[in-house]
């Protein structure tokens, strides 16, 4: 394998990235839900025949990090020997390298001349997957069975076409079957597009050379990660951050990390984090690993290819029974994008004394989610899953950017025109939340303000927002940013809503979200 032409290796590497990018483009052009078409809450990846990640789109880091485990865990339940050309498998259960149940995966094995050479993996957040509450986010869920329908790995398609009985079963258990079917068809189309591109690469370069190159890509990323860790000073570093609640008596829930750097390897011990919490902020160990992998790339200060090889120098420890390894019956809907962010922030706090110039102060490390569910006269539902950015944390050389997303999520909000054309909602205000950023030598970015007026007779609302009690932190003496605030105006009265709640809205209610500002960097000089 050492004789591989490095130029050919790069051509195949970029070909895999382009194929994954094409998958995401197919999704955004073909999906039915505005969350996918406009918000881009989806990710695409390609793995080798053993499930090792080798190519990914420019999508959502928390998805992509988990995808390093998704197919590998699937193969433990569904052996490759049982797969055939044309197959596609659908599932969402967290035990198979997954995250929360809304993130539905479609995996297609790719065969060339009868040989399995790769997998194409499409992940899409479905706006509803059944469960107790419309949108499948139940804030105080005691277990995952209250959250959503659990789909074990089942064949959704074969060479003869879509497996209609399986599809009908799934659609019978979601509140917006038309949108879900459209989104699923887009996922199947995306994986077929990747299959074509992979076969083209094999035809151009030879199947064996293609397979050897995938192995080489892992080795190259491992070497790059080891070199990056080697540049960090050996030592033990500890940091912590907190979720707004979930701890004993409603206190903030702790996320703690102990990092040990030794030569070209790094250990991340998260076992000091809170026990399993009594709400939907638990998460899977795969999401914890994904958060660590992302933070390790930031620590490296390098642009590096993220694939299975880059994880080899990292040892990641979670504790059974904790918020990061709560067992497979725990509620995990919010942990996917809330708790994962706290892992990143805890790592930033740990490494602040060593590499502050590579880090940013605390920012909108939350989905800022408000999910609206509109019951229709024909007993169907329309689901609007709205995410909101805030003020980026300042850095050592500049102010934070206002109205943006940071870290593990990079979805967009839905344009006001799209919302008003498709839902009984009017956007009454869209503005920058001035002076929300924390002061410092460099100031944190400002948040956003967005107001929604309900025009339907009723509307079901879910809030899933962190940083309402624990403000985004400053770095190197900078001040924290202002926290999130969500308010409800009804019949002339205004009340503040919890960051994690389910409630029924009435016609003419106005819900306003004011997102957090970023933390400042360095001491404020007046």
Secondary structure, 3 states (H helix, E strand, C coil): CCCCCHHHHHHHHHHHHHHHHHHHHHHHHHCCCHHHHCCCCEEEEEEECCCCEEEECCCCHHHHHHHHHHHHHHHHHCCHHHCCCCCEEEECCCCCCCCCCCEEEEEEEEEECCEEEEEEEEEEECCCCCCCCCCCCCCCCCCHHHCCCCCCCEEEEECCEECHHHHHHHHCCCCCHHHHHHHHHHHHHHHHHHHHHHHHHHHHHCHHHHHHHHHHHHHHHHHHHHHHHHCCCCEEEEEEEEEEEECHHHCEEEEEEEEEEECCEEEEECCCCCECCCCCCCCCHHHHHHHHHHHHHHHHCCCCCCCHHHHCCEEEECCCCECCECCCCCCCCCCCCCHHHHHHHHHHHHHHHHHHHHCCCCCCCCCCEEEEEEECCCCCEEEEEECCCECCCCECCECCCCCECCCCCCCCCCCHHHHHHHCCEEEEEEEEECCCCCCCCECCCCEEEEEEEECCCEEEEEEECCCCCCCCCCECCCCCCCCCEEEEEECCEEEECCCEEEEEEECCCEEEEECCCCCCECCCCC
